[in-house]
Amino acid sequence: MRHRKPAPLPLRDGVDPTRVVLRSADRTIGEAMLAAPACDGLTLDDLLIRAERGEVLGIGGEPVDLAAPAQIGRPVYFYRDLPVETEIPFDLPIIHQDNNLVVVDKPHYLATMPRGTHVVQTALVRLRRELDNPSISPVHRLDRLTAGVLMFTVRPQARAPYQQLFADRAVNKEYRARAPIHPGLQLPVIVRNRILKDAGDLRARVEPGEVNAVSTIDLLSASHDRGVYRLRPQTGRTHQLRLHMAGLGVPIDGDPLYPEVRPKIAAAPDRGDFSDPLRLLAYSVEFTDPFSGELRRFVSTRELL
């Protein structure tokens, strides 16, 4: 598994510097940087001020001349101003910690790592600040709306072995979801189909073709018209479980995207309204530890309300 070279700028308050890969050779470095989405809202003067402070560097740590010709594929690093974010008012409890791992019970609405407008309000930045450890990195990801077990490594040497477990599908993952009861649905059922998601699209979709998404779905308990389902994904496509449940006619409660987009629910967290979360929980992970060889299992203590 290939890994990117370390950034030449250190973390600032738990946040990585921004990396821009130049995509044009017919303009200056400064102009090419401003064309990147990561620089939206910035001006050339903003970049010049950062460069004067020694905060615009190449991959080798060399100062970057913003007036020099750009080279396609060259990475440039700088610090971006942090966006204004809605505070996520939920705790991030640690359920396990050792010399290689820290495992947390992520709340709904908290992103795994910085992306777009979610930077400080992420599990990664919270952990780096709380544990005062800039080397903490995620082993895998959970969607922002999904709660539950999330693993991080605490030293760079540990990251690749644990990530390889997920790449090799050597981690048994179990999710829980609350959704409607469908009287005609025969369970357990194995859903097998092809899921694709285009960059920039909010929703994934099912298309004909080679299977790349497999989930086993069963009903654990039922009360009136709602049930708690056990979901065991064998693959890890974006929104896989949400799509599979919706496709069975039992969309997960609180889902703003499936089976149809519900803009009011999707926008609620940005208004500080956290009253209707996606009822999807990463309940447990189980794997053989690549360092100790022991079987390990971590379980969420959260409940689907």
Residue, then its C-alpha position, 0 to 999 in steps of 0.5 A: m500500500r503506497h503512502r503519501k510523503p509527510a507534509p513539509l509543514p507541521l500540523r497547526d492546532g491538530v489540523d493538517p496543512t492543505r495540499v494542492v496539486l498544480r493542474s496547469a503549466d501555462r500560468t504561475i504557481g500562484e495562479a495555478m493554486l488559486a484555480a484549485p477548489a482548496c483555494d476557493g475564496l483566497t486571493l493572490d495577496d492571501l497566498l503572498i502573505r503566507a509565502e512571506r511567512g514561510e508557509v507555502l512550501g514544496i514537498g521537500g520543504e523548499p519555499v515556493d515562488l508564487a511568480a514562478p511557472a507552474q509544473i503539472g503535478r507539483p504538490v504545494y502545501f500551505y495553511r488555510d484559514l479554518p471555516v466557520e463550523t457548527e459545533i457538534p455537541f456530542d462526546l467522543p468517548i475512547i473505548h480502547q487505547d494501546n501503543n498502536l490504536v485508539v478506538v472511539d465511539k463516534p457520535h452522529y454528525l461528527a466527520t471522521m476527518p477534515r473534508g470540505t467545511h468540516v475541519v475542526q469538528t471532526a473525530l481526527v482533529r478532536l483526538r489529536r488535540e485531546l491526546d496531544n498527538p499529531s501522529i494520530s491517523p484514521v484506519h478507516r472511515l465512517d460517514r459523518l451521519t453514521a455513529g459507532v466504532l472508529m479506529f485510529t493509529v497512534r504512530p505512523q508505523a502502525r497505520a499500514p498494517y491495520q489499513q491492510l486488514f480493511a483492504d484485505r476484507a479481514v475485518n468483520k464489521e457489524y452494523r445496527a439500523r432502525a427502520p420500518i418493518h416490511p411484512g413481505l420481506q423475507l429475512p435474512v437476505i444477502v443483497r448483491n449488486r453494483i454501486l457507483k458514486d460520481a465525484g460531486d454527487l450526493r447520492a450513490r446509485v445501483e447500476p447493472g454490471e459486475v457485483n461490487a457491493v454485498s451485505t447480509i441483512d437480518l432483523l434482530s427485534a421489532s416493536h410496532d412498525r419499527g425494527v432493529y436490523r443487523l447489517r453485515p457488509q462484506t464490501g465497503r462501497t459509499h452509502q452501501l448499507r443505506l442503499h441496500m436497506a432502501g432497495l429492500g423497501v425499509p429505508i433507514d430512519g433519518d436518512p436524508l438521501y435515500p430513497e429520496v433527497r429530503p433537503k430539510i433533514a439534510a440541512a438540519p445539522d447546519r442549523g444546529d438541529f440534531s434531533d433526527p439523526l440517521r439511525l445507523l450504528a457501526y456496532s462492532v469490528e472484529f479482527t486478528d491484530p497484525f502485531s499481537g496475533e490476538l483476536r480483537r473485538f470492539v463494540s459500541t455502547r450507543e443505542l439507536l433511539 
